[in-house]
Every structure is written in C-alpha cells, then in structure tokens.
C-alpha cells in the first residue's frame, strides 16, 4: 500500500436524498489516480443529531498524491458538485495536521457579496447563490493516509463472485469506519498491473488474474475451478483502518457460496511502504 494525502468533507442537506445525491456526484470519476484526478468515495451517512447544523449528512473522502493538488480537488468538487446541489452545506470532516483554506478560496465566487459566518463554532463563509446562500467552512484538514489496500475474490462463476463482492463491500461499509472503496459499488472487475508487456502505458490489465488467459500466460494465478475474479480496493485514514476493512470484507466474502479462493495483490512488495498481510489482517480483532 502507498501514501496519499486525504481530505474529508461533511456534506449536509435539507434531507437525506440531497445529501446522498451531493455525495455521489462529489465522488465521481475518482476510482484510481492512475487515470482519474483523485480517488474518492462515500465513507458513511451521518444522522442529523451528529452534524453541525442538525441536518442529515454524508462523509466523503478525497485522496491525491500531494496536498496542493488535493486542495484543488476539494475546491473543484465542492464548488462544482456541492455548491450547485440544492440545500447543501460543506463542512470540514477531518482534524488533519495541515489545514487547506478551501472555503477561503471558494468565497470569491460570491463576487464581493460573500460574508463571514459561524456555524456551531466553525468559521465559515456564506456565499450568495440563486437558491439563497451556500455555506462552506473556511479550512479543511488534510493528512497523509493509506491507499491501495486490496484483496481478490476467486469464484466458480461470475454471479457467485459478484455476490461475494457485494457482501464484502456491504460489510466494509457497515463495520469499518474511516475507510472508503473508490471503485463502483466498492467492487473492481478490471484490476491493473503497473506498466505493460507490450505498450508504453502506466498500467494495463492484470493478466495473471484474468480467467480467460489462464491457458495462455505462464504466470496465471487463477485456479482451474475459478471462472471469475473481483478485487476489493480500499483507502483509509490509517493503516489500522485499512486492516479492519480487509478483515471485515474477507470474512464476509469467505462466507459466500461459490468462493474458491481469496488472495491479495502483493505486486512484489513494491506498491508502497505500507504492508498488511492478509493472514495477519484477518487475525486481528
């Protein structure tokens, strides 16, 4: 696993529907920094009695390779996806070592009509918009976090693999706080390897894990009785959070019918400085 800078936004809205819509749009096109401008996902939904303005909310995490680009991603996603969404407010959701002045920069959209305000002790900006006012917190925390936690689910059929993957993703969302899964629904069907065997590319299909190539490549790792492989990828604010997510996901997937094998991508130990061996992660409570 490897380090990425992380930010966290607490989105609140008039009701759960708009909080969910804003969270979904804000975390779009953010599966992997291989090609996407960020990695992002919805961490959890927050009841109204746990938010600064007493409205239902959603926590989303945004990741990037450096904190300067992270600030741009926070600004762009808050400005284009949250500010434009009916009734929403954007609060900082992370007490990080660094503070990025995201709201302080976004306030200029108010064209001089913006005003300072305070919500539940938080320094915010009130920006006039056609609906009324958009409120955004002045500073957003940032911290170095952990990306690339993963495990592979080998299954007898595509349907069995998908059911196991869905169970794993559901368990991670339910029991592993501080973690997101940036791929669609928490499940990746097209895992990649670094580089390419044939072309000048940063990444290409992870051919040893492709069932259709089992008889064609010498380094296939797909068992004879496996017809489909899915990957669960997760990022977390801490290494312990990622290990917790791996444990919950693996246990849930292993209980699903039709699963042949569960493994993890090691990439020769070169993916990054963080290690979470699957057996060790499962053994931790």
N, C-alpha and C positions, 0 to 999 in steps of 0.2 A: 504494500500500500504506500501511498505517497502523500505529501503535504499539499494542501490547497488553502487559500485564505477563504474564510467563511463569514457571511453576514446573515442576519436573521431578521425578518420583518414580521411584525404582528399586524395583520390586516383586520380591521373591524368594519362592520357594516350594519345597516338597518335590520337585516335579518340574515339567517344562515345561508340562504340561497345566494345573496350577493357576495357574502364573504367567500363562499366556495367558488363562485364564478371568478372573482378577482384573483384568488389563489391559483386557480387553474391557468388563467391567462398569464399571470406573472411568471409562472414556472415553465412556460412553453419554450420550445427549441433550446433545451438545456440538458441533453442526455449525457454528453461527453465533451470535454474540452479538446478532444481530437479534432472535431469539426465545429462544434457549437461554441458560441461565445461565452458560455458559462455552463455549470452543472447546477441543477436546481430541482426542488421537489417540495411537496407539501408535507410538513412534519406531523401536524395534528390540527384538529379543530378545538377551539377554546370556548368554553361557556361564558356567558355574559358576566357572571359574577367574578370572573378571573381577568377581565380586561380593564384598562384604564378608564374607558368611557362607558363601561357597563353595557356593552353591546356584544353580540356574538362575533367571534373572530376566528382567524386561521393563522397558524405559524408556518412560514415558508423559509427555507434556507437557500442561499445563493452562494456558489463557490466559484473561485477563479484562481489563476496561477499567482497573481500578485495583487496587493491591496489597492493599488492605483486603478487597475482595470476593474477590480471588484467595486470600487466606488462608482465607476461609470456604469457598470451593470445595475447597481442599485438605483442610480439616478434614472437610467433609461426605463427600467422595469416599473419603478414607482411612478415615474412621470407618464409613461405611455399606457400602462396596464392598470394601475391602481387609481391614479388621479382621474382617469377617464371613466372609471366604473362607478355607477350610481351609488351614492351614500357612503363611500368608503373613507377610512382614515388609515394612515400608515404610521405605526409606532415602531420604535426600536425594540427588538426582541432578544438582544444579546449584550451582556456586560463583558465586552471584549477589552483586551489590553490597549487596543487602538480605537479611536473614535473618528469616523468618517463623517464630514459635515455635508451630508446628503441633503437634508432639508434646507440647510443654509444656502445651498446652490440652487435647489429647485424653487426657492421662493421668488426668484427673478421672473418666473412665469407670470407672476402677479403683476408685472409691468409697473411696479411702483405702488400698487394698491395693497400689497401684502402687509400683514400686521403680525407682530409677535403675540403669542398667547401661551397660556399654561394649561395643561390638562393633567390632572392628578399629579401635580408636582413636576411634570415633564415640560421642558422648554420646547415649544412647537411654533410652527408658522401657519397662519390662516391665509390661504390663497383664494381670492375671489374666482369663482367659476360660474357657469351659467345656471347650474342647479342651485347654487348658494355659496358654500365655502368648502374647500378641501383643506384638511388639517394634516400636516406631516411633521413628525418630530425633527428637531434640528440635527441631532447627531445619531449615528448608527454604529454600534460596536462591531469590531472585526477581530478575528483571531485566526491563528494557524490551526487548521483542523486536519482531519484524516479522510482521504478519498481512496476509492478502489477496493474496498472490502468486497469479497465475492465468493460465491460457491456455485457449482454446476450440478444440475439435476439430470441424470440419465434415466430415461423411461422407456418402457416397452412400446408405447405408442405416443403419438403427438398429443392425443387427448389426455392420456394419463400424465404426461409431463406438464401439460398446462394446468391440470387440476392441482398437481403438487406445487407448482409455482405459485398459483393463486393462493393456496393455503399458506405457503411460506411468506408471501408478501402481506397477507392479512395478519399473520402472527407478528411480523416485524412492526407493522403499523400499530398494533394493539399493545404489544409488550416491550417495545424497545424505544424509549424516549431519546431525543437528541439525534435521531437518525433519519435520513431521507433515502429514497430509492429513485434515482433520476430517470430511469428508463420507463417507458409507457406501462402504467399499471404496476410498476415495480419489477417488471419482467423483461429480459432481453433475449430475443431469439437469434440475434446476429452478432455474437461476440467477435472481438477482433484481436489480432496479434500485432505487435509492433513491426512495422516495416512490411515488406512484400517479397515473395520469392521471385517475382518476375518484373514488377514495375517499380518506378520511383514514387513510392507512396509512404505516408506516415504510418498507415495502418491498413490491414487487409483482413479478409475473412480468416477466422481462427480454424484453419483447415484440419488440425488433428482432432477437433471436436465435431466435425461435420459427418453425420452418419452416411450420407451419400458418397463420401470419399473414403470410407473405411477400407475398401479393397484397392484403392488407387494410390494411397500415400503410405509410405513406410512407417510414419510416426503417428498413425492414428491411435487414439486412446479410447475409442468408442467400443464398448463390449459388443459381442455378437448379438446379444438379445436386446440391445437398445436401438430404438428407431428414431429417437428424438432427444435433443439436449437443450435445456434452457439455462440461462445464467441469471442469478440474482446479484445485483451490484448495489452497494450502499456506501454512502458517505456519512460521517458522524463528527460531532464536535470534539469527541475524544476517542482514543483508541479503545478504551473500555466500552464506550457506547457502541462502537462497531462490533466488537466481540460479542456483546449482548445481542445485537441484531443477528449476527451469524448463528448464534446458538438457537435463538427462537425460531429462525427460519429453517434451519436444518432439521430440528426436531419435528416441526410441523410437516415438512416435506417428506421426511422419512416415514411418517405415519400414513402417507397417502398410497393407495393401491397402485401397483404398476411401476413403482420406482425401482430401478435396477441398481443404481449406484449414485452416491453423492460425493463430489470431489471439489477441489478448489484450484483456481488458476494460480500457479506459482511464478511463472514467467522467469524461471531460473534465478529467482530471488532478486531480480534487477528492477522490479517495478518501482521500488522505493524503499525508504529506510524503516517503515513500519511493518512488523510481522504479526500475523495472527494465525497460527497453525490450527487447522480445522479441529483436530482432536483436542487440542488444548482449549480452544474456544468452547467446544461442546462440554468439556469437563468442568467449566467454570459455572458457578451458580449465579 
